Amino acid sequence: VGVPFDTGVSYRPGARFGPSHVRESSRLLRPYNPATKAHPFASQQVVDAGDIAANPFDIEEALTMIERGSRALHERAGRLITIGGDHTIALPLLRTMAAKHGPISVVHFDAHLDTWDSYFGADYTHGTPFRRASEEGLIDREGSMHVGIRGPLYSASDLDQDKSLGFEIFSTTEFDSIGIQGAIEKIHARVQNRPMYVSIDIDVLDPSHAPGTGTPEAGGLTSRELLAVIRSFGDMNIVGADVVEVAPAYDWGQITGVAASHVIYDLLSVMAPKG
């Protein structure tokens, strides 16, 4: 399902056009995924449920609308993959997931922590969803982590506050040191068999791999690295996922849209029944 909402952005707008752009960029995908040996559309029923409408003038009303829409879908479907939209939408989606599964282990791929307290006095923005989720008891504080964190912060205390909210921080610097296999082992050790929600801000990728996003940061993951990590999730208990912050106005040649569509394709593949 898509959520064409970007009122929560702090820099470049345009992610409200992300769902349509990612769908358009997915046209070259084929039925069989050789990397995971999966037929993601044949071994399970996959439905494009269209878009959830969200008030573009009132963020809190939009969050209510997204939660209501996602809950209605979740009652009919076992799992949801959501195409954003900006990262604000993760909060109502986690409310939906936690209502069914209890506190969720969140594996959050992003250049940014998204656990700041507020922007200009606003509590609900694309930089605050995981702080609000932690405060509301939606996340499992023993099994959640950020992957791909990099770039400047407001202060060193941002890191300490983030840890107090229940996240382990896994930076791109550490990713460089331990490599893809080390990253996979680190994530699996943190999450174990908990219900896991995968939240992917496309800016976790380096701007060379995803220029079409609202808050790009140099030094990110390659698309190959991200896909390799996602493909390791086949034995994990994924209950839902989102891919957000694709802003097509800044894309070129559908580079970002193609990356996002392949991320979703691999998420569908690891969710597919085995055998």
Secondary structure, DSSP 8 states (H G I E B T S, - for coil): -EE---TT-SS---GGGHHHHHHHHTTT--S-BTTTTB-TTTSS------B----TT-HHHHHHHHHHHHHHHHHHSS-EEEEES-GGGHHHHHHHHHHHHSSBEEEEE-SS----S-BTTBSSSTTSHHHHHHHTT-B-TTSEEEEEE-S--S-THHHHHHHHTTEEEEEHHHHHHHHHHHHHHHHHHHHTTS-EEEEEEGGGB-TTT--SBSS--SS-B-HHHHHHHHGGGGGS-EEEEEEE-B-GGG-STTHHHHHHHHHHHHHHHHHS---
